[in-house]
């Protein structure tokens, strides 16, 4: 698995300004890919990060880079917990929610369960807006579809963009992944 892809698509999570990122990576051998996940988790775990394969498909793996402690807090927030409960999650802890998300990702084929935004730092009001209205009533499209606070979302989108640009620049000058990962 390319560390460059992790930096390119996971910079805000590596920097500690986002709970999680989801992206795909190519792979040739599933066994070797699992070894790579174990290596990454040994290196990034002390920084408060975890990397999980969520779904394998035709030589691509859907990867979830996230901060478990922050995810626990995000999913326990009132709006998020309510959405998860309505979606049928037994919200006892974030680990169980991630396991249920993996199950759903693998049972829905190519579809994504709409509550996935809660695992990616999307505001619960925007996740609810997408679930209830799809594109109708959407005020802004960026990292996610915004149905609530446009100004806050614009600021967040800009922070993510600046972070990604900075991390990609640093990566290109030779700064290793482990140094880019911030402990929070």
KAVENMO-V69119 format. One record per helix or strand. SS is the DSSP state (H for helix, E for strand). FROM is the first residue (numbers start at 1). TO is the last residue. If there is no record, write none. Layout:
SS	FROM	TO
SS	FROM	TO
This chain:
H	3	14
E	20	26
H	30	45
E	50	57
E	60	66
H	68	76
H	78	86
H	94	107
H	114	120
H	124	133
E	140	141
E	145	146
H	150	172
H	177	180
